Amino acid sequence: MIVQQLRKRQRSLGSLLAIAAGAILSAGCAHESTTSTIRGDGSWTRKTTYSLADSDEAKGGRKLSLRDVFSPPSGAGWTVVEKKTGEKPPQITVIVSRELRPAETITGDLMVKAGAKKGSTAPRVVNTAAVRPAGPGRWQYTETFHWSGFKPNIAKEMAPLVSPSVKKALPPGFASSANAAQLSVRIERNLWKTLFSPPEPFMLDFYDNLLPITGFSDPDERTGDMSRKLGPGIETALMETFGSRMSRDLRHRTAVRLVEQIAADTSSQAGKGDKMGGGAGKGPGTDSATESFGGMYPVAISITVKLPGRVTETNGIVDELAGEVYWTLYPQSALEQDVTLRATFEANGRQQVGRR
């Protein structure tokens, strides 16, 4: 799992940079990961780990319990191990595992709950995973995440990150309030998807490096990352908003300007919760934005599938050396529609993959 080990180290460094910038990510403190090891006959083993820093607090100063965020399964068929590390702050970890038969479905082991209301929490995003036959000698792993209950307004949560920048970046003749509002909504929806969706969400990269810290962060690097991740969606939003009224060359230059403006504005507003998106502004002088998007914590979910043979199609990222496919996502990615991960493979074949 060389690739994943490198990714975990990057996330750890990212969390340190975020703290230095005053943008402490709850996503760096609460995390769940699962590994599904599939055998050639379609049977599989599921192992899921849930972790939370013991010092994390919910709103109002109440200490946050791991089960305020997650719902680790128990009962028949499940092996459950719970422990607390000696780190500072200590990490509370629950590890569950189970053996599954071919075509057997598992539901809810990666459930993430909404923020507590009146002391109680409710499931908000629920998963369903299965390994099913996909033809002679072929199997398909699928895992779907479904949003349940109240759906927040994406535009309202993303507007502080986008609207001010759009108004500044639009060229003369296009910068009316109506145009800015219409374009902002489209960019906000694209930003939401880019921040939270698999296989490689932009959440940590977006909030990391907010402030230039010598030897650790580079504003130009952050702007470049934003250009690669957000640029195509911004150009599409400009096309949908202005059509032939905006030339191709002007559309491209405007997209570049928008990326640069969003990068500059979010950097200058770091630490000002009500300016950083999400359910922010609850704590003066702190960046509460990352504590609630869509009424729930932005919990990083890491999913690895170990396969016994040749991968023929997947929407994940393949580690060919380890024979694995993996995804990272946040529960917020399922807000507008279900998110489905998939990997189809032939048992006992040479490792090869097609991704689409």
C-alpha positions as CSV (number, residue, x, y, z in Angstrom):
1,M,0.0,0.0,0.0
2,I,2.8,2.4,-0.9
3,V,0.5,4.9,-2.6
4,Q,-1.8,5.1,0.4
5,Q,1.0,5.4,2.9
6,L,2.3,8.4,0.9
7,R,-1.2,9.9,0.9
8,K,-1.6,9.4,4.6
9,R,1.7,11.3,5.2
10,Q,0.5,14.1,3.0
11,R,-2.7,14.3,5.0
12,S,-0.8,14.5,8.3
13,L,1.4,17.3,7.0
14,G,-1.7,19.0,5.6
15,S,-3.3,19.0,9.1
16,L,-0.2,20.6,10.6
17,L,-0.3,23.4,8.0
18,A,-4.0,23.9,8.5
19,I,-3.5,24.4,12.2
20,A,-0.7,26.8,11.6
21,A,-3.0,28.8,9.3
22,G,-5.8,28.9,11.9
23,A,-8.0,26.6,9.8
24,I,-8.3,23.5,12.0
25,L,-10.0,20.7,10.1
26,S,-12.3,18.5,12.0
27,A,-11.8,16.1,9.1
28,G,-8.2,15.7,10.3
29,C,-9.5,14.5,13.7
30,A,-12.4,12.2,12.8
31,H,-11.8,9.6,10.2
32,E,-13.1,6.2,9.0
33,S,-11.4,3.8,6.7
34,T,-12.3,0.4,5.4
35,T,-10.5,-2.4,3.6
36,S,-12.5,-5.1,1.7
37,T,-10.4,-8.1,0.8
38,I,-12.1,-10.0,-2.0
39,R,-11.3,-13.7,-2.8
40,G,-11.6,-15.4,-6.2
41,D,-14.9,-17.1,-5.3
42,G,-16.6,-13.7,-4.5
43,S,-16.4,-14.1,-0.7
44,W,-14.8,-11.2,1.1
45,T,-13.6,-9.8,4.4
46,R,-14.5,-6.3,5.6
47,K,-12.4,-4.4,8.1
48,T,-13.4,-0.9,9.1
49,T,-11.6,1.5,11.5
50,Y,-13.1,4.6,13.1
51,S,-11.0,7.1,14.9
52,L,-11.5,10.4,16.8
53,A,-9.2,12.6,18.8
54,D,-10.3,12.4,22.5
55,S,-10.0,16.2,22.9
56,D,-12.5,17.0,20.1
57,E,-15.5,18.9,21.4
58,A,-19.0,19.4,20.1
59,K,-20.7,22.8,20.1
60,G,-21.3,24.1,23.6
61,G,-18.1,22.6,24.9
62,R,-19.4,19.0,25.4
63,K,-16.8,16.4,24.6
64,L,-17.5,14.7,21.3
65,S,-18.0,11.0,21.5
66,L,-16.9,8.7,18.6
67,R,-20.5,7.5,18.4
68,D,-21.7,11.0,18.0
69,V,-20.2,10.9,14.6
70,F,-20.1,7.2,13.6
71,S,-22.2,4.1,14.2
72,P,-19.8,1.1,14.4
73,P,-21.7,-2.1,13.8
74,S,-21.8,-4.9,16.4
75,G,-23.7,-8.1,17.0
76,A,-23.7,-11.5,15.2
77,G,-20.8,-11.9,12.8
78,W,-18.9,-8.8,13.8
79,T,-15.6,-8.7,15.7
80,V,-15.2,-5.4,17.6
81,V,-12.0,-4.0,19.2
82,E,-11.9,-0.6,20.9
83,K,-8.8,1.1,22.2
84,K,-7.3,4.4,23.2
85,T,-3.8,5.4,22.2
86,G,-1.2,7.1,24.4
87,E,-0.8,10.0,21.9
88,K,-1.5,13.6,22.8
89,P,-4.3,14.1,22.2
90,P,-5.3,10.5,22.6
91,Q,-7.0,8.8,19.7
92,I,-10.1,6.7,20.3
93,T,-10.2,3.9,17.8
94,V,-12.8,1.2,17.1
95,I,-12.0,-1.6,14.7
96,V,-14.7,-3.9,13.4
97,S,-14.4,-6.8,11.0
98,R,-16.7,-9.4,9.4
99,E,-16.6,-12.3,6.8
100,L,-19.2,-12.0,4.0
101,R,-20.5,-14.6,1.5
102,P,-20.6,-14.0,-2.3
103,A,-23.3,-11.5,-3.2
104,E,-23.9,-10.7,0.5
105,T,-24.7,-7.0,1.1
106,I,-23.5,-4.9,4.0
107,T,-25.3,-1.7,5.0
108,G,-24.4,1.2,7.3
109,D,-20.9,0.3,8.5
110,L,-19.6,3.6,7.1
111,M,-22.6,5.6,8.3
112,V,-21.9,9.3,9.3
113,K,-24.3,11.2,11.5
114,A,-25.6,14.7,11.4
115,G,-24.6,17.2,14.0
116,A,-26.3,16.7,17.4
117,K,-29.7,18.4,18.0
118,K,-30.9,18.5,21.6
119,G,-28.4,15.9,22.6
120,S,-29.3,13.3,19.9
121,T,-27.8,12.5,16.6
122,A,-29.4,10.9,13.5
123,P,-27.9,9.0,10.5
124,R,-27.3,11.4,7.6
125,V,-25.2,9.4,5.1
126,V,-25.6,5.7,4.8
127,N,-23.6,3.2,2.7
128,T,-24.4,-0.1,1.1
129,A,-21.7,-2.4,-0.2
130,A,-21.7,-5.7,-2.1
131,V,-19.7,-8.0,-4.3
132,R,-21.8,-9.6,-7.0
133,P,-21.3,-11.8,-10.1
134,A,-20.6,-9.9,-13.3
135,G,-20.3,-12.8,-15.7
136,P,-18.3,-16.0,-15.9
137,G,-15.2,-15.6,-13.6
138,R,-16.0,-11.9,-13.1
139,W,-17.1,-10.0,-10.0
140,Q,-18.1,-6.4,-9.3
141,Y,-17.6,-4.5,-6.1
142,T,-20.0,-1.6,-5.6
143,E,-20.5,0.8,-2.7
144,T,-23.2,3.4,-2.7
145,F,-23.5,6.4,-0.3
146,H,-27.0,7.8,0.2
147,W,-27.9,11.1,1.9
148,S,-30.9,10.8,4.2
149,G,-33.1,13.5,5.7
150,F,-32.8,17.3,5.5
151,K,-30.8,18.7,2.6
152,P,-29.1,22.1,3.1
153,N,-28.7,24.8,0.5
154,I,-25.3,24.4,-1.2
155,A,-25.3,28.0,-2.4
156,K,-25.8,29.3,1.1
157,E,-22.9,27.3,2.4
158,M,-20.5,28.0,-0.4
159,A,-21.5,31.7,-1.1
160,P,-18.8,33.2,1.3
161,L,-16.1,31.3,-0.6
162,V,-17.3,32.3,-4.1
163,S,-19.6,35.3,-4.4
164,P,-17.2,38.1,-3.4
165,S,-14.5,36.8,-5.7
166,V,-16.9,36.5,-8.7
167,K,-18.0,40.1,-8.3
168,K,-14.3,41.2,-8.4
169,A,-13.2,39.0,-11.2
170,L,-15.9,39.5,-13.9
171,P,-14.8,41.8,-16.7
172,P,-16.6,45.0,-17.6
173,G,-19.8,44.5,-19.4
174,F,-20.4,41.2,-17.6
175,A,-20.2,42.2,-14.0
176,S,-23.9,43.0,-13.3
177,S,-25.4,41.7,-10.0
178,A,-27.7,39.3,-11.9
179,N,-24.8,37.8,-13.9
180,A,-22.6,37.5,-10.8
181,A,-25.4,35.8,-8.9
182,Q,-26.1,33.3,-11.7
183,L,-22.5,32.5,-12.2
184,S,-21.8,32.2,-8.4
185,V,-24.5,29.5,-8.0
186,R,-22.9,27.4,-10.8
187,I,-19.4,27.7,-9.4
188,E,-20.6,27.0,-5.8
189,R,-22.1,23.7,-6.9
190,N,-18.9,22.8,-8.7
191,L,-16.8,23.7,-5.7
192,W,-19.0,21.6,-3.4
193,K,-18.5,18.6,-5.7
194,T,-14.8,19.2,-6.1
195,L,-14.2,19.6,-2.3
196,F,-16.0,16.4,-1.3
197,S,-16.2,13.8,-4.1
198,P,-14.2,10.7,-4.8
199,P,-11.7,9.5,-5.8
200,E,-9.6,12.4,-4.6
201,P,-11.5,15.2,-3.0
202,F,-10.0,18.7,-2.8
203,M,-11.1,19.4,0.8
204,L,-7.7,19.3,2.6
205,D,-5.8,20.8,-0.3
206,F,-8.2,23.7,-0.5
207,Y,-8.0,24.6,3.2
208,D,-4.3,23.8,3.6
209,N,-1.7,26.5,2.7
210,L,-4.2,29.3,3.3
211,L,-1.4,31.4,4.7
212,P,2.2,31.6,3.4
213,I,4.4,29.8,5.9
214,T,8.1,29.7,4.9
215,G,9.2,26.2,4.3
216,F,5.8,24.7,4.5
217,S,3.3,26.4,2.2
218,D,3.4,28.1,-1.2
219,P,0.5,30.3,-2.3
220,D,1.5,29.8,-6.0
221,E,1.3,26.0,-5.5
222,R,-2.2,26.3,-3.9
223,T,-3.3,28.5,-6.8
224,G,-2.0,26.0,-9.3
225,D,-3.8,23.2,-7.5
226,M,-7.0,25.2,-7.6
227,S,-6.6,25.9,-11.3
228,R,-6.3,22.2,-12.1
229,K,-9.2,21.2,-9.8
230,L,-11.6,24.1,-10.3
231,G,-10.6,25.6,-13.6
232,P,-12.5,23.3,-16.0
233,G,-15.7,23.6,-13.9
234,I,-15.3,27.4,-13.8
235,E,-14.9,27.5,-17.6
236,T,-18.0,25.4,-18.0
237,A,-20.0,27.7,-15.6
238,L,-18.9,30.7,-17.7
239,M,-20.0,29.0,-20.9
240,E,-23.4,28.1,-19.4
241,T,-23.9,31.6,-18.0
242,F,-22.8,33.8,-20.9
243,G,-22.7,31.5,-24.0
244,S,-21.6,33.2,-27.2
245,R,-21.7,36.6,-25.5
246,M,-18.3,35.9,-24.0
247,S,-15.5,34.9,-26.5
248,R,-13.5,31.8,-25.9
249,D,-10.4,33.8,-25.2
250,L,-12.1,36.1,-22.7
251,R,-13.8,33.1,-21.1
252,H,-10.4,31.5,-20.5
253,R,-8.8,34.7,-19.1
254,T,-11.9,35.2,-16.9
255,A,-11.6,31.6,-15.5
256,V,-7.9,32.2,-14.7
257,R,-8.8,35.5,-13.0
258,L,-11.6,33.8,-11.0
259,V,-9.3,31.0,-9.7
260,E,-6.7,33.6,-8.7
261,Q,-9.3,35.7,-7.0
262,I,-10.8,32.8,-5.1
263,A,-7.3,31.7,-4.0
264,A,-6.4,35.2,-2.8
265,D,-9.7,35.9,-1.1
266,T,-9.8,32.6,0.8
267,S,-6.2,33.2,1.9
268,S,-6.9,36.7,3.2
269,Q,-10.0,35.5,5.1
270,A,-8.3,32.5,6.8
271,G,-9.4,32.4,10.5
272,K,-12.6,34.4,9.9
273,G,-15.2,31.6,10.3
274,D,-18.1,33.4,8.6
275,K,-16.0,34.0,5.5
276,M,-14.8,30.5,5.0
277,G,-17.9,28.6,4.0
278,G,-20.0,25.9,5.7
279,G,-21.8,26.4,9.0
280,A,-19.3,29.0,10.1
281,G,-19.0,32.0,12.3
282,K,-19.9,30.3,15.6
283,G,-16.6,31.0,17.3
284,P,-15.1,34.5,17.2
285,G,-11.5,34.4,16.2
286,T,-11.6,30.8,15.0
287,D,-12.3,29.1,11.7
288,S,-15.5,27.2,12.5
289,A,-16.2,26.7,8.9
290,T,-14.7,23.3,8.6
291,E,-16.7,22.0,11.6
292,S,-20.0,21.8,9.7
293,F,-20.8,21.5,6.0
294,G,-24.3,20.4,5.3
295,G,-25.0,20.2,9.0
296,M,-22.4,17.5,9.6
297,Y,-18.7,17.1,10.1
298,P,-16.5,16.8,7.0
299,V,-15.2,13.3,7.9
300,A,-12.7,11.8,5.5
301,I,-13.7,8.3,4.4
302,S,-10.9,6.1,2.9
303,I,-11.9,3.0,1.1
304,T,-9.5,0.3,-0.2
305,V,-10.5,-2.9,-2.1
306,K,-8.0,-5.7,-2.4
307,L,-8.7,-7.7,-5.5
308,P,-7.6,-11.2,-6.5
309,G,-7.1,-10.6,-10.2
310,R,-7.3,-8.4,-13.3
311,V,-9.3,-5.2,-12.9
312,T,-11.3,-4.5,-16.0
313,E,-13.1,-1.2,-15.0
314,T,-13.2,1.1,-12.0
315,N,-13.9,4.7,-11.1
316,G,-11.3,4.5,-8.4
317,I,-7.5,4.8,-8.3
318,V,-5.5,1.7,-8.9
319,D,-2.3,0.7,-7.0
320,E,-1.1,-1.9,-9.4
321,L,1.8,-2.9,-7.3
322,A,-0.4,-3.8,-4.3
323,G,-3.4,-5.0,-6.4
324,E,-5.7,-2.5,-4.8
325,V,-8.2,0.1,-5.8
326,Y,-8.9,3.0,-3.5
327,W,-11.1,6.1,-3.1
328,T,-11.3,9.0,-0.6
329,L,-14.5,10.9,-0.1
330,Y,-16.5,13.0,2.3
331,P,-20.1,12.2,3.2
332,Q,-21.1,15.7,1.8
333,S,-20.5,14.3,-1.7
334,A,-23.8,12.4,-1.5
335,L,-25.9,15.5,-0.9
336,E,-27.4,16.0,-4.3
337,Q,-27.3,12.4,-5.6
338,D,-26.1,9.0,-4.6
339,V,-22.3,8.4,-5.0
340,T,-21.4,4.9,-6.2
341,L,-17.9,3.4,-6.2
342,R,-17.3,0.4,-8.4
343,A,-14.6,-2.0,-9.5
344,T,-15.1,-4.9,-11.8
345,F,-12.4,-7.7,-12.0
346,E,-11.6,-11.1,-13.3
347,A,-10.4,-13.5,-10.7
348,N,-6.8,-14.8,-11.0
349,G,-5.9,-12.7,-14.0
350,R,-3.0,-10.3,-14.7
351,Q,-3.5,-6.9,-13.2
352,Q,-4.8,-4.4,-15.8
353,V,-7.3,-1.6,-15.4
354,G,-9.6,0.7,-17.4
355,R,-11.0,3.7,-15.6
356,R,-13.9,5.8,-16.6
